[in-house]
Amino acid sequence: MLPFTHIVRALPPTVPFVPPEALEREQGQPLILRVGANESNFGISPKARQAMVEAVDQVHWYNDPEGYELRSALAVRHEVAREEVALGAGIDELLGLLVRLFAEPGDAVVTSLGAYPTFNYHVEGHGAVLHKVPYRADREDLPALLDKARQVRPKLIYVANPDNPMGTYQRADELRDFIAELPPECVCLLDEAYIDFAPEDVLLPIEVERAQVVRLRTFSKAHGMAGARVGYVLAHLDVVAALDKVRNHFGVNRIAQAGALASLGDDEFVRSVVRQVEEGRREYEALAAELGLKTVPSATNFVALDVGSGERARRLMQVLLQHGVFVRMPGVAPLDRCIRLTVGPAAERQAFAEVLREVLPQLDEDG
């Protein structure tokens, strides 16, 4: 028997997500529409594309393990010091590193029931103990999360704002009050992957001198670079210095760093994506109303389409997959009454609308 740790032996043989590529392999044919992973089908900035093409000619060199240029540019953008910025291969890697920094086996960690499963994956992989708080009215329940934190005295508490999988959000003043009441030994991991799509009253001022809050951002959403794997942390310099002790120093490759740096300098491209997403959200809301369905108000690049029940949502997801359309849905009730639709370009939205109009009556007949 291999000498796996007792933590690994106790873990189920699962990963957080079944990728669309695996579904294509199972079906033996490509998907027609890929609207389930919150990727940006608007593509990447032309400036980022050019920078990445040029970086290919240097790919025989190692990447800069300090990420100096990208961290410097991010520091300027967010008006912090470079020493208060850390890079990682997407938010997923950074969440794993932060769990490693703060949570030891047996330590309590608090999250919401149905929130981003990759965080749970890392917590359980390090042997910490998850305490999950149900959503309330499709939002993470900050008062209940705070009550749980007071009860179990966690090392970490996870909040996504805006939220995934529902797309809802907390106002900045609500978050500020929540953080102020946390136990002093508890660090808040604030996942802001979708912040570019959110209203202004969502953005909490960046105060990296407050060591209790670690903010996570990504180039996967508005910048359209999900496959490049570039995320970053804005945090107190002591947190960034500690991350240096455990991170993979060559984790963000040369091509990804070049693309992210160029994309960061193309504000008009990002604004264009955000405008198109806002338009697409309105279209999906109108489509839902046309079909007698509802949507959950969203501040992200996706819309949660409420189809009434978890059973109906699962059947719809399977029927859509049979038609070559990949969507996802939340994993727990009552959130699982929804399917989650990525907002892409107009042609993609139109194609999805045509399929949904076709299959929904069939779903009702079968049900």
N, C-alpha and C positions, 0 to 999 in steps of 0.2 A: 504493500500500500504506500502510495506517495505521501510524503510528510507535509501535507497541506495544514495550514493553521486551523484551529478549531473554528475560527470565524468563517473561513472559506468553506469548510465542510458543512457548516450550518446554512449556507446561502442556497437559495433555489437556483436551478440552472437557467436563468433568464437574463435578458438585457432589457433596458427600459422601453425600447421601441422595436417593432417589426418594420424594417425599412421598405420603401416601395420597390426597391430592387429585388428583395426577397419575394414579394408578391408577384413580380413579373416572372421570376424563376419558377414559382409554383404554378402559375397559369400558363407558362410557355409562350407568352406573348407580351409585347410592351404595353404599358399604360397609355391611354389616349390623353387623359388629363391628370395632372399631379397637383391636387389642391388640398393636400392634407398635412403638409409638414411646415407650413408658415414660411416657406422659402419665398424669395422675391423673384417672380418670373418676369420682372422688368429688366433683368440683367444687371450688369455692372457699369460703372462710370467708364466712358471712353478713355478718360485719363488713367483710370486704374488698369484697364485692359492694356494700354500702351506700356505702362510701367512694368506690368507683369511679363509682357512679351520681351522687353529689354532685359529684365532680370533673368530670363532663361539662359542668356549667354554667360551669366555668372554663376549658374547653379552648380558648377563644379567646385565652387568655394563654399565653405560653411557660412551660414547666416550669422549675423551679429547677435551673439547671445545676450547682449544687453538691450537689444532693440532700441538703440540710442535715438535714432532719428524719429522713429514712430512715437516713442515715449515722450520725446521733447515736444513734438507737434501736439500730442494729446494734452500735455501739460499746459501749453499755450492756450489751446482751445478751452480747457476747463478752468484756467486761471489757478493752477496748482503747481507745485514743484515737480520736476521729473522724478524725484525720489518718492513721490506719492502716487506713482503710476506703475502698475505691473502688467505685463502681457501674459497671455496664455493661449493655448490652442482652443479658442472658443470659451464661452462661459462654462461649458460642461467640465473642461479640465480644471478651470479655476475653482469651481465648486468643490471638486475632489481635493484640491490642494488646501483649500480653506478648512474643510472638514478635518483634514490631516493636521492642520495647524492647531485647531482649537478643541477637538473632541477626541477623548480617549475611550477605549472600550468601557462600556457601562455608563458613560455620560449621557445625560438627557439632551435631546435636540427637539425643537418644536417646529412644526410646519402645519399646513392646512391639508385636510383630507381631500385629495383630488388634485393637489397642486403638482408642480413639475416633478415627474417621477425620477429624473436623473439625480436630483438632490438626494432623494431617499436611497437610491442605489449606492451613492457614495457613503452616506451615513451608515447604512447597514454593512457595507463592505469594510468599514473601519470598526465595527463592533459597538457603535453607539446605539442608544435606544430612542426610537422615534415616538413622539407624542403628537397625534394628529387631531386638529380641531376642524369641525365641519364648516363649510361655507355658510353664509347667511345672505339670502336674497342674491345669490350668484356672485357675491363678493367675498374675499377673504375677511373673516370676522375679527377685526383688530381688537375689540374689547375682550372677546373670548380667547384670542391668542395671548393677550396680556394676562388674563386670569390664569391660563395654563402655565405661562412662564413663572408667575408668582408661586404656583403650586409645586412645580418640578425643578425650578432653578436651573434652566438649561444653559449649556455653554453656547449654543447657537439657536437663533430663531430665523426662519426663512420667510421672506415676504417678496412677492413679485408685484411690481407696479409699473405699468399696467400688468394685469394678470394673464397667465396662461394656465388653464385652457378656456376661460370664459370671456376674456377680453375686457373685463371691467377694471375699474381703477379706484384708488384712494386719492383724495385731495392732499396736497402737500401739508396743510395744517393738521389734517387727521394723522398723517404719518409722524409729523413732528411731535404731537402730543403722545402718540404711542411710544415712540423711541424714548422720550423723556421719562416715561414711567417704567421702562424695563429694569429688571434687576441689574445692578452694576456689573456683575460678572458675566452677563449675557451679551453676546455680540450679534447684531442684526445684519444678516446678509440680505441686501436690498438688490434684487434682480431687476434691472431696468432695460432688458433686451428690447422692449418695444417703445421706449421713451420717445423716439422720434415721431411717433404717430399720435402722441397723447396731447390733450389740451394743456394750455400753459399752467393752469392751476394744479397740475399733477407734479410738476418738477420741484422737488425739494432742493433748496440751495445746497451747493456742495461745500461741506465743512469737514475737510479731511483732518482737521485738528481734533475732531471728535472720534477717538479711536474705537468707539463702540459700534460705529456704522461702517460697513464695507459695501461699496457700490460696485455693481458688475454691469458692464456694457459690452456690446458686440458689434461686429461688422457684418453679421449674418442676415440682418433684417433689412433696414432701409438702404444699406450699402450693397446688398445683394451678393455677399461673399460667403455664403454658408459653407460651401465646399472648400474654401481656403482656410477655415478655422482660425479666426482672429478674434479674441476677446480681450478685455482689459478690466483691471480693478482700479478704482479710485479710493484710496484709503490713507490712513495715518502712516507716516514713514516707517514706524516700527512694524506695522503689518507687512508693508512691502519688503522691508529688510528680512523679516521672518520667511516670507515666501521665497526669497532668494536662497534660503537654506534647503528648500525641499523641491523646488520646481525643476522641470526639465529645461535646462538653459538653452537648448537648441530646438525647443518645441515649436516656435513660430517660424516657419521656414522663410528663406530669402525671398521667394516669389510672393508669398502672402504678405510679408512686411512691406514690400515695394507697392503692391496693390492697395493695401490699406492706407499707406501714407498718401498716395495719389488720390484715393477716394475721399479721404479726409479734407483734401483741398478743393473738392468739387461740390461745393454747397448747392449749386443750382441743380445738379443731378439729383441729389437727395431730396431737395424741395419738390422737384418734379415727381419723384416716386411717391412722396407723401400726398401730394395733390391727387394723383391718380388713385391711390388707395382710398382716400376720402370719398372720391366719386364712386369707386367700386363698392364701398360699404353701403352707400345710399342705394345703389342698384340692387344689391342683395336684399336690403330691407324692403324695397319695392317688390322684388320677386317673391319674397316670403308672404307679403300682404296679398299679392295676387293669388297665391296658392293656399291661402287660409292658414298660414303658419306665422310664427313670430321669430324675431331675432333678439338676442341680448345686446344692448347698447355696447359698442366696442370702441376702444381707444388703441387698437392694434392693427396689424395688417391681415387680420382674419375676422370672420364673423361666426358666432355660435348660432346655428339655426335650430330653433326649438321645434321638434317634431312631436312633442307630447309625452313620450315615455321612453325609457331605456330600451324596451323590447322593440319598439317601432324604429328607434334610431339604429339599433343593431341590424335590423332587417334592411333598412334603407342603405346602410353602409355596404352590406353584402351585395345588394342589387346593383348599386352604383359600381362596385368592383367588377361585377359580371359584365358591365358596360364599359369597362376600361377606365373607370374614374376612381382615383385614390383619394379618400378622405379619412379623417380620424375623428374620434369622439372621446370625451372624458371617460374615465374608468370607474367612477363611483356615482351612485344616486345621491341627490336628484340631478346632478350635473349631466349625467349620461342620457338625459332626454334630448340632448343636443348633438348635432354633428358640427364639426369645425371646418370652415371653408376659408382657405387662403384667398385673399383678394389679389388677383392678377390683372393682366391687361384686358382691355375690352373684349377682344376676340375670345379669350379664354372664358371670361364671364358669360358671354353669349352662348358658347358651346356648352358650358355647365348648365345654364338655364334650360337649354333645349333638352338635355338628358333628364334633368329633374322633372320637367313638365311631362316627359314621356313615362318615367317610371313611377311617379307618385300615385297616379290612379291605379296602376297595377299593384302597387304595394297595399293600397286600401282594399282592393278586391281580394288579394291573397290573405289579408289579415282578418 
